[in-house]
């Protein structure tokens, strides 16, 4: 009973009231105790400061400090010390006469700043020394009417008595508060026990009897209409309803037993499905898979017959596998021959399972019906997509027990077997594709080797041809220097310079390179024509003139008069007169920009071919060995786990399992996109003239037809024709328009604009939308592989679409770019060179 009292609601309510009372009394005590303490402190300060004020006003003589009785009358019994101290620090009078005549610095506990000439008013200081609290009063005394004090009155008074007085008041208030709280608590406890607790105990006693199984127990309420009486009436009503519920519960238990028997039956079917799926995952040979699947159906479900029949596209029976209840491998062809052709045709044409009371009676009498049973067969099509592989035939001992659930589960088994046949067929096609891919890869390597060798030969022949041409040009010039016409016809700059670094002659190409006339150049110094290079060139010139040996093959870059950066080869040869005396030199400057660009292009092309080859090998290996097989295993075991253990997993576990399956499917799509991206570099381009307007309109109509639930508006200008690979450029429009539709799904109306314009780089085509847009600081991520600015939960996709767009346009010799703003849409541009029109 004592424990019940402390756990009761009465005790809790009383406890809350006591807490509130304690808080209020404590707040009041703190306030009034603080007021009392402030009054005590004020009294002590006033008594301490009073003697000093009287002495400063001349109402008391200085010698009063020596009379303890007078000082006690003025400052109280707690006086400790009184002094008259000169401004110089000498003690004139003291309550303790032994201090008179001494300097204040000789005593401890004094601060020099207390007696500073700057002190103009009295002040009080509190200190603690050896456990005693005291108050010090310092009062300046002005003998004359000056601003500097001549003497100081020092008074030290202990405050221990006042502190004890404050502590006693606090103790008295604390004891009074405790007594009030105890009396209040006892009063509340006694009154609640008399008024409420006894009635609640009666209510609890009635509930205890209900808990012990006495459903006829009732609580007898008092003649009152308060909350407790209402509670007792409600408890009595609840007991009556509980009696009625218990009666209905017995009926429900009977129904549940029936349901449990049905669940047990379905569990055996689910166990069969799990075994079939495990077999499908583990076995990749069709000739072993099919008979073993039939054996599992016999062993786990007790069917007396299980058969699988596969047909070709003409409807002819090509493969049969099966087993009977004695675990014999018996096929339909062995049992029935060709006598059931019409039955097969009928079964293949029906979309649902076909239930028959019997098949055509087999020759083997061991399969005849047993006594007191209704043997029958259920026939289910093996369908994957729109293709029908064949039939699954199950012989059931008692066809009357076949229900809709088991029929549906058997159809699921048939679907799993059909999917296994489909995956085996796809795997076989993949192996054939890998063989073809390897063959094409070898051909590509051979082609790259042949092309590289051809380019090297062309480069070598071109270099020989240039050297021969230079020798011929120089020989012609040296043979006949007077023939200006010949000089002007040479596609090389030719400059004649004397020993003073002045130009004697220049041909037409040389004059045009500096945008001057030949006659304006002749006679001028090199520093006037080429101020930035004159000094360096003069040193090289003098070496050629002094040595008499030409300096050939100087390769450098120069800036033309129009600002264009050019590659040139400079050759310098001595220039003697008819007698062999050196009079200057001849400078040949040949523009080799195109040759250098060709060399750079050849090198870049070779590097791209090598990179593409390595990328192709990496993708082929990853897709064929490292990616597909683990994904199939993950998906297979996830399905098994979902089918076998779904009743053991909570909702969070099922959600995680479904996320795994969804992510595996997304990984499969991702692999397909990666393969598409890798094939772009190897796919041969078929250039043709393309109607870009018709191509874009066709793609938009197809995408709109696939998104009938969306409201889409298209604004399209007339697009100019282009020259390129139609299939690749169609893929560009598919990716860009699909993105526009996807990222406008949060808008009531998706608005898409397709147009074009032309500049010096080529024809610019664009696709603009009013979707969610993007932050331009992430622009460099848009066209990268797997670069996404949104999560998969917000917008589906793999992050490869824009990378494919960039790869296609780059192969056409163009470029891509994008513009966007958050929540204000985006625009994607791709440029095709004018030569592609």
FIVOSE-177227 format. One record per residue: x negated, y, z of N, C-alpha, C in turn; residue in one letter. Coordinates in steps of 0.05 Angstrom, whole numbers, plus 5000, padded with zeros to 4 digits. Layout:
<gutors>
XYZXYZXYZA
...
</gutors>
This chain:
<gutors>
498349765000500050005000498350255000X
496050245015494250475016493050524988X
492250304975491150344948493250454929X
495750354932497950454915498350754920X
498150834945498551124951496551294936X
493951214936491951384924492151384893X
493351174882493751164853496351284844X
498051354863500851444856500851724845X
503051794831503452054820503652264842X
504852184865505152374887502452474896X
500552284900497952364909496552554889X
496952494863495652654842496752934842X
499452964845500753224845499753384870X
499753254893498753384917495953474915X
494353294902491553364899491153614881X
492853634860492653874843493354124859X
495454104876496354334892494054424911X
492754224923490554284942488254414927X
487654314903485454444888486054734882X
488654784874489355064868489155234893X
490055124916489855274942486955324949X
485155124945482355164951481155384934X
481855384908480755584890481655864898X
484255894906485256154913484056254940X
483856064960482656144985479656214982X
478356054965475456104961475056384948X
476756444927476456704914476956934934X
479056894951479657104971477357124991X
476256895000474056895019471657035008X
470956974983468657094971468957404970X
471457494963471857784961471657914988X
473057815008473057945034470357925048X
468957695045466357665057464357865045X
464557895019462858095005463358375016X
465958435020466658705030465358745058X
465658535075464558555102461558585102X
460158425085457258445083456358715074X
457858835055457059105046457459315068X
459559285085459859475107457659445128X
456859185134454659145153452059275142X
451459225116448959335104449059645105X
451459765099451660055100451160165128X
452260015148451860115176448860105183X
447459885175444659865181443060085167X
443660145141442260355126442660625139X
445160675147445760945158444260985184X
444260775202442860805227439860825223X
438760695202435960715196435160985185X
436861105169436161355156436861595175X
438461555195439461785212437261925227X
435461795241433261935255431562105237X
430861995214429162145196430462405186X
433062385181434462635171434462845194X
434862755219434862955241432163085245X
430062925243427263035246426663225223X
427463145198426863315175428263575177X
430663585190432163835192431263995217X
429363885233428364025256430063995281X
431963815280433763775303432563595324X
430463455317428963295336425963355333X
424563345356421663385354420263135345X
417663175336416162945326415562745347X
415262835373414462655394416662465403X
419062505392421262325399420662035391X
418961995371418361725361416861565383X
415661705403414161565423416061455445X
418461555446420361485468422161255457X
421661005467423160775457426160795463X
426860895487429760915494431261105475X
429961335469431261525451431461405423X
429461265414429561135387431660915386X
431960765410434060555410436760685408X
437160915422439761055420440261145391X
438161225377438561325350438761095329X
437060885331436960675310437760405319X
438360355345439260095354437059935367X
437859705378436059535393434059395375X
434459375349432759225331430459385320X
429859615332427659785322425059635326X
423259645306420659505307418359705308X
418559935293416360125292417460395283X
416260615295416960895287414361055287X
413961215266411461365263411961635250X
410061825257409862085243407162075229X
407062075203404662045187404162295171X
401662405173400962635157400662555128X
400762765110400462715082397662595076X
395762645094393062535089392862245097X
394962135110394961855118394361815147X
393862025163393261995192395861965207X
395861785227398261745244398161925268X
400162115270400162305292401662185316X
404062085312405561965334406561685325X
406661505346407561235339408961115363X
410960945359412360805380410360635395X
408360535381406160385392403760575393X
403160675416401160895419398460805410X
397860545409395160465400394660535371X
396760595355396360665327395760955323X
396161125343395861415340392961475334X
392461665315389761735308388561565286X
389761345280388661165260389761245232X
388361155211389361205184391260975175X
393161055160395260855152394060625135X
391860675122390560465105389360245122X
388960305149387860105166389959895175X
392459945170394659765178395659615153X
396659375158397759215136400759255133X
401759195109404659215104405459485095X
403559665088404259935079403359965050X
405160095034404460145006403760435003X
401460504990400560784987402660954972X
404160824954406060994938408361094955X
408760974980410961074997410361355007X
407761425009406861675021405561855000X
406461824975405461984953406462274955X
404962474946405862744946408362784928X
408762594910411062634891413662544904X
413562434928416062344942417462594952X
419862644943421362884951423862824966X
424762574967427262504981426662244997X
428362215018428061975034429061725019X
427961495025428861245012428561015032X
430060795026430060565043429060325027X
427460155040426159925027426659675044X
427459455031427959205045425559015040X
424658875062422458685059422858455078X
421358245073421458005090418557945098X
418057895124415357845133415457625154X
414157395148413957165167416757075176X
418657055157421256955163423157165174X
422257405180423957625191424657815169X
427257905168428158105149428258375163X
427458585149427458845162427859055140X
428659305149429159535132427159755139X
425859875119424060095124425260345112X
425160565129426160825120423861025119X
423361155096421261345092422561615087X
421961825104423262085100420962295098X
420762445076418762655074419562905091X
417563035104418063275121416463505110X
417863715103416663955092416364165113X
413864215122413364415144414064695134X
413164755110413865015097415664955074X
416665165063418465125040416865085014X
415564855014413964784990415064524978X
414164454955415164214941413563974949X
411363994964409763774972410163715002X
410863465010411263405038408663425054X
408863515080406563535097406363285115X
408763175122408862945139410962745129X
410762495139412762295132413662155157X
416362115159417461975182417861685172X
416661495187416661205180418261065202X
420260915194421960755214422360475203X
421760275220422059995212424059855231X
426159745220428359625237428859345227X
428859145246429558875239432558845233X
433158665214436058625206436958335211X
435558185228436357915234439057895248X
439558085266442058095280444458135260X
444058315242446158365222446558125204X
444357985197444657745181446157525195X
445657495222447157295237450057365239X
450657625240453457715242454957645216X
453557685193454757615167455157315164X
453257155174453456865172455756765189X
456156885213458356795231461056845218X
461257075205463857135192464456935170X
462356855154462756665133463556395144X
462256305166462956045179465756045189X
466556265201469356285212471356255189X
470856385166472756375144472756095132X
470455965130470255695119471855495136X
471555515162473055325180476055375178X
476855625177479755685174480855585148X
479255615126480255505100480555205101X
478655065113478754775115481254685131X
481854815153484154745169486754785153X
486955005138489355065121489754845100X
487454765087487654565066488654295077X
487554215100488253955112491253955120X
492154175133494954195141496754185117X
496054335095497654335071497854065058X
495553915057495453655045497253455060X
497053465087498653275103501653335100X
502353595098505253665095506253565068X
504653605046505553515019505853215019X
503853075030503852785030506252665044X
506852775068509152675084511752735070X
512152975059514753045046515152875021X
512952845004513252684980513852394985X
512552295007513052015014515951965022X
517052155037519852125047521852155023X
521252355006523252424985522952254960X
520452194951520052074925518851794926X
516851754942515251514940516851254945X
518651264965520251024971522050944947X
523151144934524851074910523150974887X
520751084884519050984863518050694869X
517650634895516950364903519050164895X
521650244899523850074892523850024862X
523350234847523250214817520950024809X
518650054821516349884814516849594822X
518349554843518949274851520749144830X
522649294820524449184799522849124774X
520949304766519249254743517449014747X
516548974771514848744777516348484773X
518948484780520648244776521048194746X
521448404731521648374702519048254691X
516748354701514148254691513847954697X
514847864720514647584728516647404713X
518247514696520047354679522947354688X
523647504709526447514718527847724702X
529047644679530347834661533047914672X
534047774693536647844705536348054727X
533848114734533348304756534348584747X
535448734767536349004762535649184786X
535349444781534649634802537249774811X
537649784838540049914849539350204854X
540250394837539550674842541250804864X
540251014877541751164897543651344882X
545551454898547551624886546351904882X
544851934862543552184856543352204826X
542852454816542652494787539952624780X
537952564796535352674790533852494770X
531352574764529752434743529252134750X
528752074776528151804784530651624780X
533051734786535451574781535851514751X
535251724735535451684706533451474696X
531051474708529051274701529950994708X
531250964732532150704740534350594722X
536150774714538250694695537050604668X
534950754659533650684634532250414636X
531050354659529750094663531749874662X
534049914674536149704673537149654645X
537349874629538149854601536049704585X
533549764591531349624577531349334583X
531949254608532048974615534248824600X
536448954596538648824581537848784552X
536648984540535748964512533648754510X
531848734530529748534529530848254529X
532948204544534247944544535247874517X
536448064503537548014476535247964457X
532948114460530648084442529447804445X
529247704469528147444474529747224460X
532347264460534047064445533447074415X
533047304404532547324376529747224369X
527847244389525147164384524846864379X
526546714392526546424388527146354359X
529046504347529746454319527346524301X
526046744308523846834291521546634292X
521046504315518946304317519346074298X
521945994296522545774278521945844249X
522746094242522146184214519146204210X
517646294230514746324227513446044222X
514345844236513245574232513545484203X
515845554191516245484163514245644145X
513845904152511946064136509145964139X
508345864163505645764166505145514150X
507145344147506845104130506445194101X
507945394093507645494065504945624061X
503845764081501245894079499045674077X
499345464093497445244092497245124065X
499645094052499644984025498245174006X
498745434008497445623990494445643995X
493545594020490745604026489145394011X
490445154009489044943994488745023965X
490745163954490545253926488345463924X
488245653943486145853943483345733945X
483145513961480545373964479745253936X
481745153922481145053895480145273877X
481445503878480545733861477645813868X
477045813894474345883903472245693891X
472845423893471045223883470645253852X
472845303838472745343809470945583803X
471245813818469646053813466646003819X
466145853840463345783846462045623824X
463645433813462645273791462145443766X
463845643761463545813738461045983740X
460446083765458046243769455546083767X
455545833777453145663778452545523751X
454645433737454245263713454545433688X
452545433671452645583646452745413621X
453145143625453444963602456444883600X
457644953577460444913574461244613575X
459544443564460244153563460144033591X
458644153610458644063638460744203654X
461244463648463044623663465944513662X
466844453638469744383634470444123649X
468943893645469743653660469443683690X
467443833699467143873728469444043740X
470444233725472744383733475144203736X
475544023718477843833720477543653745X
475043563751474543403774475243553800X
474443803801475043963825478043993829X
479644023808482544043811483643783822X
482643563814483543303824482843273853X
480243333860479243283887480443463908X
480743723902481643913922484643933924X
486143883903489143913904490643643902X
489243433894490543173893492343143869X
491843303847493343263823492542993811X
494442863797493842603787492442623759X
492542863747491342893721490543183717X
488243243705487443513697485943493671X
486843653651485743653624485343933614X
483143973598482644233585482244163555X
483844303538483744263510483044533496X
481044543479480244783465480844743435X
481544963422482344953394480745163378X
480545113352479245313335481245513325X
480345703308482245903298484445793281X
484145553270486245423253488145263270X
487745253296489545093314488844803316X
486444723307485644443308484244393335X
484844163347483644083372480644023367X
478844163381475944133375474444023400X
475344093424473944003449476043923469X
475643693482477443613504475643523527X
476643573552475243483576477343433597X
476943243615479043183635478142973655X
479942933675479442723695482142643706X
482242403718484742303731484142273760X
486142173775485942153804483941953814X
483041773795480941573802478241683795X
478041943788475542083782474341973756X
475941873739475041783712475042023694X
473042053676472942263657474542173633X
477142253632478942173611479842413596X
479542423570480342653553483042603541X
484242823532486842803519486742633493X
484442663479484242513454484242203460X
482942133483482941843490485741753499X
487241933512489841853522492041853501X
492042063485494342113467493742103437X
491142113431490442123402491442383391X
492742383367493742623354496842633355X
498042493374500942483375502242723389X
500642913400501843133415501343403401X
500943393376500243643361502543843363X
505043763360507243943362507544063390X
507043903409507144003437505044223441X
502544173431500444373434501344643420X
502344623396503144863382505245023398X
507144883410509245013426507945153450X
506145003464504845113488503145353482X
501745353459499945573452501545823445X
504045803438505646033430507146163453X
507146033477508546143499506746313517X
507546553526505846723543505646623571X
507646473582507746383609507046093611X
506745993636506245703640508645543631X
508145313619510245133609510344893628X
512544853641512944633660514544413646X
513444173645514843943633515143723653X
517343573650517643353669515743123663X
514743103639512642903632511442973605X
509042873599507942883572508742633557X
507942623532508342373518506942153533X
508341933538507241723555504641623544X
502541623560499941523551500041213550X
498041103535497940813532496940683558X
495440833575494440723600496640733621X
497540503629499840483648499040573676X
496440613681495640703707496640993713X
497441133692498341413695501341423696X
502741203697505741203698506641313725X
509041393726510241503751510341293773X
509841393797510141223820513041233830X
513741053848516541043858517041293875X
519541383875520541593892519041863887X
517941893863516642153856517742243830X
517342503825518142633800515642743788X
514142573774511642673762512342873739X
510543063736510943263715508343403709X
508443583690506043723681506544013678X
504544183685504644463680502444533660X
503044663639501244723617500845033616X
498345123617497745413618495745483597X
496145703583494345793562491745903574X
489445853561486845973568486446213550X
487046453562487146703546485146903558X
483547033540481847253548482247473528X
483447693538484247903519486447813501X
486047833475488047733456487447463444X
485247343453484347093441485146853459X
486346653447487146413461485146193455X
483746103476481745893474482945613473X
485045573489486245303490488245273512X
488445033525490444983545489144843569X
490344903593489744763617492244603625X
491944343627494244163632493844033659X
495744073678495543963705497843763709X
497143523717499143323724499743323754X
502343393761503143413789504843173797X
504143063820505542813829508442863833X
509143083846512043143851512543423841X
513643433816514043693803516143863818X
517743733835519743883849518644073870X
516144013880514944183900513444423888X
513344433862511944653849513544913853X
512245113865513645373869512245593853X
513345833856512346053839509546133847X
508946123875506246203883504046023872X
504545753874502545563863502345593833X
504545643820504445673791502745923784X
503046143799501546383794498546333799X
497946193821495146133827493845963806X
495345763795494245603774493745763749X
495545953743495046133721492446293725X
491946373751489446523756487046343751X
487246083758485045893752484545883722X
486745863707486545863678485146113667X
485846343679484646593670481646593677X
480846483701478046473708476446293688X
477646063681476345883662476046023635X
478146163626478046303601475846523601X
475646663625473546863627470846743625X
470546503638467946363637467246283608X
469246193593468746133564467946383549X
469346603555468646853542465846943549X
465046933575462347013583460246843570X
460746573569458846393556458546473526X
460746533514460646613485459046873482X
459547073500458147323499455147283504X
454447103523451647043529450246923505X
451646743491450546623467450046843445X
451947023442451647243423449247423431X
449047463458446747633468444147503461X
443947243464441347103458440747133428X
442747113411442347143383441447433377X
442747623392442047913387439147963396X
438247833418435547873427433547773406X
434247543394432447433373432247633349X
434647743341434647933319433048193327X
433448273353432148513362429148483362X
428148243370425248193370424148193341X
425848083323425048073294424748363284X
426748533290426648813281424348963294X
423748893320421549023334418948953320X
418548703313416048633299415748773272X
418048793258418048943232417249233236X
418349353258417749633264414849673270X
413649493286410749513292409049493266X
409849313249408349283223408649543207X
411149653206411549893190409950123202X
409850153229408250373242405350343235X
404250093236401450043229400850123201X
402650043182402150103154402350403149X
404350533162404650823158402250983169X
401250893192398951033204396451013187X
396050763176393750723158394050903133X
396450923122396951083098396351373104X
397351473128396851753135393951813138X
392451623151389551673154388151683127X
388951513109387751523082388351793068X
390851873070391652133058390052363070X
389652353097388152573110385252573101X
384152333098381352313089381052413061X
382852323043382752423015383152723013X
384952823030385453113030382953273039X
381553163059379053303068376953303046X
376653073033374653053011375353252988X
378053262983378953432961378353732968X
378753812994378254083002375254153000X
373553963009370654013008369754042979X
370753872961370053882933370954152921X
373354232929374454482918372654722927X
371854722953370154942963367554952948X
366254712944363754712930364054822902X
366254742889366754842861367155142861X
368755242880369255532881366655692886X
365055592905362555732911360655732888X
360555502874358755482850359555682829X
362255692823363255882803362556172810X
362956242836362356512845359456592842X
357656402850354856452848353856472820X
355156322801354356332773355156592760X
357256712768358156952754359557132774X
357857302789358957472809360457712797X
360057772772361258002759364157942750X
364957702751367657642741369757662764X
370657912767372557962789375257812785X
375857772760378357632755378257352767X
375957222765375656952776375856962806X
374557172817374557202847377457232857X
378957392843381657442852383457202849X
382757022831384456782827383856562847X
381656592862380956382881382856412906X
384056192916385856212939384356212965X
382156372966380456392990379556682992X
379356783016378357053020375257043016X
374257233000371457242994370457533000X
368457553018367457803027364457813022X
363558033008360658073003359758293023X
357558233038356558423058353558463053X
352658713058349758773055348358733082X
345858813082344258773107345058953129X
346659163123347559363143350359303152X
351359063147353958983156356159143143X
355659233117357659383102358659203080X
361259243072362459073051361759183024X
360559003007359959072980362259012961X
363758802966365958722949367858532965X
370358532957372258352969374258272947X
375058032947377057942927379858022936X
381857962919384558052923385757932948X
385257672953386457542977385257663002X
382657733002381457853026382758123031X
383058283010384258553014387158523024X
388658333013391458303022391658203051X
389658063061389757963088389658193108X
388458423101388458663119390258883109X
391858813088393859003076392459263068X
390259233053388759463042388059403013X
387259612999386259582972383359522972X
382459362952379559282951377759522950X
378459732934376759972931376560122957X
378660102975378560243001376760103020X
376359843016374659683035371759713028X
371059713002368259712993366859963003X
364459923015362860143026363360193055X
365460073067365960113096364559903112X
363959973137362659783155364759583166X
363659343175365459143186366859233211X
365559413227366859503251369359673245X
369559783221371959943214374259763206X
373659533195375759353186376559153208X
374359043221374858843242373458943267X
374459143281373059253304372659053327X
374458873331374258693354372258463350X
371558403324369758173319367258253304X
366858513299364558603283361958523295X
361558573321358958523334358358223334X
360258053341359757763342359157663314X
360657743294360257653267357457743256X
356557983264354058083255351757913264X
351857803288349857623298349657373281X
352057253275352157013258351057083230X
351757313220350857393193347757413191X
346557533212343657573212342257303214X
343457103228342256843229342156713201X
344356743186344456633159342456773141X
342257043143340457193126337557133132X
336857113158334057063165333256773159X
335056583164334256303159334556223130X
336256363115336756293087338456043085X
339655953108341255713107344255783112X
345955663096348855733100349855623127X
351955753137353355663161356155593153X
356855343153359355243142361155123163X
363755123157365754973174366355103200X
366355373202366955513227370055523229X
371255363247374155353249374955533272X
376855713268377855893288380655993282X
381956113301384656233297384356533296X
385956653278385956943274388757033272X
389157293278391757413276391857573250X
393757513232393957653207394957943212X
394958103191395858373193398858383200X
400358183193403258173200403758063227X
401657983242401957873269402157573270X
401957443248402157143248399557023255X
399656803272397256663281396556453260X
394056463250393156293228390656133237X
390355893225387855743227386255793202X
383655863205382055913182379355763185X
378155703162375455593162373655793148X
371555883162369656083152367055953144X
366156013119363555923110361856163102X
359356173112357656403106355156293091X
354556413068352256323051350456563045X
347856523043346056743036346756863008X
346157123004346657262978344057392969X
342557252952339957372942340457512915X
338457682907338657812881337357632860X
336957742836335857572815333057472820X
331657622837328857542844328657372869X
330957312880330957142903330757292929X
330757562928330657722952333357732965X
333357702992335957693006337057973009X
339458022997340658282999343258283016X
343958063025346358043042347357753044X
350057723048351157453049354057463039X
355057233032357857203022359357043043X
361757143051363457013071365956903057X
366456643060368856523049370756453072X
373156553072375156503093377456363080X
377856113088379955943077382155893097X
384655943089386955893107387555593108X
387055463131387555183134389855133154X
391655323156393855303175395655063169X
396355023144398054803137396654533142X
394054523137392554283142392554213172X
392054423189392154383218394854293228X
396954423217399654353225400254063217X
399253983193399653713185398253513203X
395853583212394353413231395853393257X
396853623267398353613293400853453291X
402253493268404753343264404253043262X
402052963248401352683246400752563274X
399252713289398552613316400952593334X
402752803332405152803349406952563340X
407152523314408852313304407852033313X
405152003313404051753322404551713352X
404351923368404951903397407851843402X
409651963386412551913389413151623382X
411851523361412351243353411351053375X
409051113387408050943408409850953433X
410751193440412551223463415251083458X
416251113434418850973427418450673429X
416150583420415650293420415650183449X
414150333467414050253495416850273508X
418250483501420950513513422850283504X
422550213479424249993468423549733483X
420949673487420249433501421249433529X
421049663543421949673571424949633573X
426449763555429349733557430149453550X
428949333529429649063521429248873544X
426948893557426348703579428348753603X
428749013610430449063634433248973629X
434349033606437148963601437548663599X
435548523586435948233581435248063605X
433448153623432547983645433248093673X
432748353677432848463704435548583712X
437248653693439648803700442148633697X
442448503675445048353670445448123689X
443347963693443747723710444447793739X
443047983752443948053780446748163781X
447548323761450248433761452348213759X
451848013742453847793740453947643767X
451747603780451747463805453247623827X
452647883828454048053848457048053844X
457848083818460748083813462047813819X
460647603812461747333817462147283847X
459947333862460147283891462047473905X
462247723895464247913906467047813902X
467647703879470347593874470847353892X
468847183896469146943913469647043942X
468147243951468447343978471247463982X
472247603961474847733963477047523963X
476647303949478747103947478746923972X
476246853983476146664005476346804032X
475447044035475147164061476847414064X
478647474046480247714048481947724074X
482847484083484447484107482747524132X
480047494130478247524153477047804154X
477347954133476248224133478348434141X
477548634155479448854161479649034137X
481249244139481649424116479149564108X
477349624128474849764121473049574106X
472949314114471349124100472249074072X
474949054068476049024040475349274023X
475449504036474849754021471949744012X
470149664030467249654022466849444000X
468249214001467949013981468849113954X
471149253954472149363928470249573917X
468949723935466949923926464649783912X
463749553923461549403911462349313883X
464849203880465649113853465949343834X
466949573844467149803826464449903818X
462549913836459850013829458449823810X
458949553813457749363794458849413766X
461449463764462649523737461449773726X
461149983744459950233734457050193725X
455650013739452849953731452749823703X
454749653697454949533670455349743649X
457049933655457550153636454950323633X
453550353655451050513654448950383637X
448750113639446849963622447549993593X
450149973586450950003558450250283548X
450550493565449850763556446850793552X
445350663570442450673567441550543541X
442750313535442050183509442850353485X
445150483488445950663466443850883462X
442951003485440951213484438351113472X
437550863479434950763469435150703439X
437550613430437850543401437750783383X
438351023394438451263377435751313364X
433551263379430951313368430151113346X
431450883345430750673325432750653302X
435050773306437250753286436550913261X
436750793238436150923213438351133207X
437551373199439451583193440251573164X
442851593160443951593132445051873127X
443552043115444352323111446352343088X
448352503092450352563072451652833078X
453152933060454553183064457153123081X
457453273102459653213122461453453124X
464153403124466153603130466353623160X
464953813173464853833202467553903213X
469154063199471754143209473653893211X
473653733190475353493191474353293212X
471653273215470553083234471353163263X
471053423270471753523297474753483302X
476453553282479353523286480153233290X
478853053275479552763279478752673307X
476452743316475552663343477452773364X
478253033362480053143382482753003383X
483852933359486452793359486252523372X
483952383368483652113380483552143411X
482052333420481752373449484352463462X
485752633448488352723458490352503460X
490252313440492052083440491451903464X
488951893473488251733496488851863522X
489552123522490152273546492952403544X
494952233539497652343534498752483559X
497752413583498852543607497752823611X
495752903595494553163598495753363578X
495853613586496753823568494253963557X
493753923531491254023519491954213496X
490454433495490754623473488054653459X
488154653431485654673415485754933399X
483655083400483255313382480755263366X
481055233340478655153324478455333299X
476055433294475555593270474855403247X
474655513223473755353200470755303203X
469955053204467154983208465754933181X
463355043177461854993152460954703151X
460454603127459554323122456654303132X
455854063137453054003146452153753132X
449453723132448353483121446953323143X
447753073146446552913168447852633168X
447352493190448552223194451352263206X
453452183191456152233200456852093226X
455951843229456551703254455251833278X
452751923275451452053298452752313305X
453352483285454652743290457452703301X
458752493293461452433305461052373335X
458952233342458452173371457952423386X
456652633374456252883387458853013394X
460753023374463353143380464952983400X
464752713399466152543419465152613447X
462552623451461452683478462252953488X
461953163471462553433479465453483485X
467253383467470153423471471053263494X
470053013498470852853521470052993547X
467653113547466853263571468753493576X
469553633555471353863559474053773570X
475053543560477653443570477253353599X
475053223606474653113633474453343653X
472853553647472353753667474453973667X
476653943652478954113654481353983667X
480853743679483153593690484453733714X
482853913727484054063750485654303740X
485754353714487254583703490054473694X
492054653696494654573686494654523656X
493254693642492854663613489954673606X
488954453594486154453585485854593559X
484354813558483954973534481254923523X
481054833498478554763485478254923459X
475955043455475455213432472955093417X
473255053391471054953374470655153352X
468155243349467455443328464555423320X
463655623304460955623294460155903287X
457555943284456356193273453656133262X
452556313248449956273234447956483242X
445456393247443256593251440856493235X
438556603241436156533225435256253230X
436056123253435155853258436855643244X
439355713237441155523224444055573232X
445655363229448555373236448855283264X
450155453281450655383309453555303312X
454055063321456754963327457054963358X
459455013368459855023397462554903404X
462654803429465154703442465354843469X
467554993473467955143498470455053512X
470555063538472854983553473355173577X
475655143590476355303614476255143639X
474354943641474254763663472754873687X
471554693703470354773728467654913724X
466454883700463955023695461654913711X
459355063712457054973727455355223734X
453555193753451755403761449255393742X
448655623730446555643710443755573722X
443455573748440855503759440355203756X
442355043750442054753745441954693715X
441554893698441654853669439654653660X
437254653672435154463663435754173668X
437854113684438553843691440653723672X
442053903657444453813642443853603621X
441753633606441253453583439253233590X
438753183616436952973625438552713630X
437252483629438552233634439252213663X
441652123670442752093697442952353712X
442752583699442952833713445852913714X
447052913739449852983743450053213763X
451953393758452453613776454853563794X
456253343789458653273805458552983812X
459852903835459852633843461752463826X
461352193827463052013811465952033821X
466352093847469152113857470552353845X
469052573839470352803827470852763798X
468752683783469052643754467452393746X
468852213732467651963724465452013704X
463651823699461551843679458951733690X
456951713671454351603678452051803677X
452552043667450452233665448552203641X
449552053620447852003596448952143572X
451552223573452852333549451352563536X
450552763553449253003542446352933533X
445152733546442452643537442652523509X
444852373504445252263477445652493457X
447252693464447652923446444953053439X
443253103459440653223454438953053436X
438952783440437352603424438252613395X
440852613390441952613362441252873348X
441653103362441153363349438153393344X
436453303362433553313359432753153334X
433952923330433252763306434052903281X
436053073282436953233259435253483255X
433253523273431553763271432754003284X
434853973300436154203312435554223342X
437154383356436854423385439554443398X
439554423425442054443441441554633464X
443754753473443654923497446454943509X
446655063532449255073546449455333562X
451955433565452455663582454855593600X
454855693624457155633642457155813666X
459455813680459755953705461755803722X
461155783748462855623766465755713764X
467555513760470455553759471355733737X
469555793717470355953694469755823668X
469255563668468855413643465955403634X
465555253612462855213602462955203571X
460655253558460455233529457855093522X
457954903503455654743495455154803465X
452754863457451954943430449954743419X
450254673393448154523380447654643352X
445154663345444354803321443254603301X
444254613276443154453254441754643234X
439254573225437854743207439454793181X
439055033169440555103145440054893123X
437754783122437154573102438854333105X
440154293128441854063132444754103121X
445254343110448054393100448554233075X
</gutors>
